[in-house]
Amino acid sequence: MESSRRGCLRAAMAYAAAASPIAWAQSAAAYPSKPLRMVIPYPAGGGTDIIGRIIAQQLSQAWGQPVVVENRPGSSGIIGNDVVAKSVPDGHTLLLGITAMIQSPALYAKVPYDVLRDFAPVSQVALSSDLLVVPRDVPAATLKEFIALVKSHPGKYSNGNYGNGTSSHMHGELLRASAGLDLALIPYKGAAPLVNDVLGGQLSSGFIDVSSANAHLKSDKIRILAITGMQRHPALPDVPTFTEQGLAGFEANGWFATFVAAGTPRPIVDRLSAEVRRIVASPELSGRLTSMGLRPVGSTPQELAAVMARDLPRWGRIVKDAGIRLE
């Protein structure tokens, strides 16, 4: 019933937009006409929450309207995402989502929305990457050496990740499959205990996101063998990507991005996108993102849509090949 109601509303709005573009232009000019809501699909205090609150504060200052932050955690972000997918498509309910949005459709048997159809991309905010890290006692200084080491001692080495179904888990599965390794994958409840066990040598290796490893990037207790994504990280110019080292499949970055409900008038989406891009480039948010180990982006809706369409099947293939399933 809710899906049908939302579909009828969007159809009516689309008809009105086609019939009266002047009316939509006037509506966009008046936007925002009431307080906004920023939905964060994760608990307060985490990286997504910190970024979302800075964006909300600066939107409020720029537009003279309150922006209420609403944390709606649960089910890898699905609960909060669904709130926005089912919201009135008028640009007054925003979502700060992460890469899990395009991973969940492959991980779960049922997701209550279509990630490409039910959201209107606004702007990519920042990029993240996972690092393949080993403790200093592991005798491997490069990815090639690590692969050779694990192959020469089947079953001896381990790889930790920060939770089942996370990018870290998927990268571990991909490394094990693509390099043909007998490598035990160990899930942790979050990145913090994973980082501690890599630093302490309880794990042979781990996939750790740059933000979680940020305080230890220069530590002599670990060695960073490779980074995911298509580009090296500015803070780690000497760490090559997996692609550079001949291992394919690790090209997708993690990201933070803003969305509204599909059917939101294009002039409103464009105005919101321009404002988010301005905020991302501001010293306050850009500096904070950099200090978190993230790379500020600020993209157009079209650029974000292209990233989602490109990376959705990439993550889907990894999940399918590894047989990962979440309830």
Salt bridges, closest charged atoms under 4 A:
GLU2 OE1 - ARG5 NH1 2.85
ASP49 OD1 - ARG53 NE 2.89
GLU70 OE1 - ARG37 NH1 3.26
GLU70 OE2 - ARG72 NH1 2.78
ASP82 OD1 - LYS86 NZ 2.49
ASP90 OD2 - LYS34 NZ 3.44
ASP90 OD2 - HIS92 ND1 3.45
ASP114 OD2 - ARG117 NH1 3.29
ASP118 OD2 - ARG6 NH2 3.85
ASP118 OD1 - ARG10 NH1 3.94
ASP130 OD2 - HIS171 ND1 2.83
GLU173 OE2 - HIS169 NE2 3.15
GLU173 OE1 - ARG176 NH2 2.92
GLU244 OE2 - ARG232 NH2 2.99
ASP270 OD1 - ARG266 NH1 3.51
GLU275 OE2 - ARG278 NH2 2.66
ASP311 OD1 - ARG310 NE 2.96
ASP311 OD1 - ARG314 NH1 3.17
